[in-house]
Amino acid sequence: MCDHKWMVFSTSLVPPTIMVYCPLCGIHGRVEDYSAEEWGDAFYAPDKNYRWHDDKRVVAQVREAKA
């Protein structure tokens, strides 16, 4: 099991979320509960990814088991 280190890399407008990934395992996630300041910072994340430190607000994608 990975001890995720979430990095913000983008935003999504539909639905409005902050998009994150873990460089250790490659899984993606999203943050749906964010402030206006956090959204503003994340808007520029494609130019410079940065660490997201509040793991409790990240909704991680569930990977499907390989057949």
C-alpha positions in Angstrom: 0.0 0.0 0.0 1.3 3.4 -0.9 1.7 6.3 1.5 0.5 8.8 -1.0 2.2 12.1 -1.5 -0.4 14.1 -3.5 0.7 16.6 -6.1 -1.7 19.2 -7.6 -1.4 19.2 -11.4 -4.6 20.8 -12.7 -8.2 21.8 -12.2 -11.4 20.5 -13.8 -14.4 22.7 -14.5 -17.0 20.0 -14.9 -17.3 19.0 -12.1 -15.3 21.7 -10.5 -12.4 19.9 -8.7 -8.7 20.2 -8.0 -6.9 17.4 -9.7 -4.1 15.5 -7.9 -1.8 12.5 -8.5 0.6 10.5 -6.4 4.0 10.3 -8.1 4.9 7.2 -6.0 2.2 4.9 -7.3 0.6 6.9 -10.2 -2.9 7.0 -8.9 -5.1 10.1 -9.5 -7.5 11.8 -7.2 -9.5 14.9 -6.8 -10.3 17.5 -4.1 -13.9 18.7 -4.1 -13.9 20.7 -0.9 -11.5 23.6 -1.5 -11.3 27.4 -0.8 -11.3 30.1 -3.4 -7.6 30.7 -2.6 -6.8 26.9 -3.2 -8.7 27.0 -6.5 -6.8 30.0 -7.6 -3.5 28.4 -6.8 -4.5 25.2 -8.5 -5.5 27.0 -11.7 -1.8 27.6 -12.3 -0.7 24.1 -11.4 -0.2 22.9 -15.0 2.8 25.2 -15.2 4.2 24.1 -11.8 2.9 21.1 -9.9 2.9 21.5 -6.1 2.4 19.3 -3.0 -1.1 19.0 -1.6 -0.8 18.4 2.2 -4.4 17.8 3.3 -4.7 14.1 2.5 -8.1 13.9 4.2 -9.8 15.9 1.5 -8.5 13.8 -1.4 -10.9 11.4 -3.1 -8.6 8.8 -4.7 -9.7 7.0 -7.8 -10.2 3.3 -7.4 -8.1 1.1 -9.7 -9.8 -1.9 -11.3 -8.2 -5.3 -10.7 -6.5 -6.6 -13.8 -8.0 -9.8 -15.2 
